[in-house]
Each structure stands twice: as structure tokens, then as C-alpha cells.
């Protein structure tokens, strides 16, 4: 394996890891806001839902770009 291939793989892994971390953080934030019945900050809840959707889409886009869609049914 040449250096360029190794660099591309490392970059792809780093992107996937970063996007997965973003998605996990968005999910935790959304869950916390949905459970917090006392505050019911609707704008924060809406923003958390949007961030979760954007993070999900970004991760899915990255996986498709890496060719992981080929195994989908």
C-alpha cells in the first residue's frame, strides 16, 4: 500500500469518526432535552432535532461517498 492510499484511508476514518461523534453528541443532547420536562425550551429542542438530522445526513453522505452503500438492500 502506498502512502497516498494510507493517507486517504486515514482521512476517511477520521471523517467517519468525527461525524459519528457529532451524531452521538447530537443524539445525547436531543435525548436530554426531550427528557427535561421542566424546561421545555422549544427553540432548543427544535435546534437539537435539526442538528441530529443534519448530523445523521452528514454521516450517511460520508458513508455513501466511501462506497458503503453497495451492500445496502
C-alpha positions as CSV (number, residue, x, y, z in Angstrom):
1,X,0.0,0.0,0.0
2,X,1.4,3.4,-1.0
3,X,1.5,6.5,1.2
4,X,-1.3,8.2,-0.7
5,X,-3.7,5.2,-0.2
6,X,-2.8,5.1,3.5
7,X,-3.4,8.8,3.8
8,X,-6.8,8.6,2.1
9,X,-7.8,5.7,4.3
10,X,-6.7,7.6,7.4
11,X,-8.6,10.7,6.3
12,X,-11.8,8.6,5.6
13,X,-11.6,7.0,9.0
14,X,-11.0,10.4,10.7
15,X,-14.0,11.9,8.9
16,X,-16.2,8.9,9.8
17,X,-15.1,9.1,13.4
18,X,-15.7,12.8,13.6
19,X,-19.1,12.5,12.0
20,X,-20.0,9.6,14.3
21,X,-19.0,11.6,17.3
22,X,-21.1,14.6,16.0
23,X,-24.1,12.3,15.6
24,X,-23.7,10.8,19.1
25,X,-23.4,14.2,20.7
26,X,-26.5,15.4,18.9
27,X,-28.4,12.3,20.0
28,X,-27.4,12.8,23.6
29,X,-28.4,16.5,23.5
30,X,-31.7,15.7,21.9
31,X,-32.5,12.9,24.4
32,X,-31.6,15.2,27.3
33,X,-33.8,18.0,26.1
34,X,-36.7,15.6,25.4
35,X,-36.5,14.2,28.9
36,X,-36.3,17.6,30.6
37,X,-39.9,18.3,31.1
38,X,-39.2,21.2,33.5
39,X,-37.6,23.5,31.0
40,X,-39.4,22.7,27.7
41,X,-37.3,25.2,25.8
42,X,-39.0,24.6,22.4
43,X,-36.4,26.5,20.4
44,X,-33.5,24.5,21.9
45,X,-35.5,21.3,21.3
46,X,-36.1,22.3,17.7
47,X,-32.4,23.2,17.2
48,X,-31.4,19.8,18.7
49,X,-33.7,18.0,16.3
50,X,-32.3,19.9,13.3
51,X,-28.7,19.2,14.4
52,X,-29.5,15.5,14.8
53,X,-31.0,15.4,11.3
54,X,-28.0,17.2,9.8
55,X,-25.5,15.0,11.7
56,X,-27.3,11.9,10.5
57,X,-27.3,13.1,6.9
58,X,-23.6,14.1,7.0
59,X,-22.6,10.7,8.3
60,X,-24.8,8.9,5.8
61,X,-23.4,11.0,3.0
62,X,-19.8,10.2,4.1
63,X,-20.6,6.5,4.2
64,X,-22.1,6.6,0.7
65,X,-19.1,8.5,-0.6
66,X,-16.8,5.8,0.8
67,X,-18.8,3.2,-1.1
68,X,-20.6,1.6,1.8
69,X,-23.9,1.9,0.0
70,X,-23.1,-1.1,-2.2
71,X,-24.1,-3.5,0.5
72,X,-27.5,-1.9,1.0
73,X,-30.5,-3.9,0.0
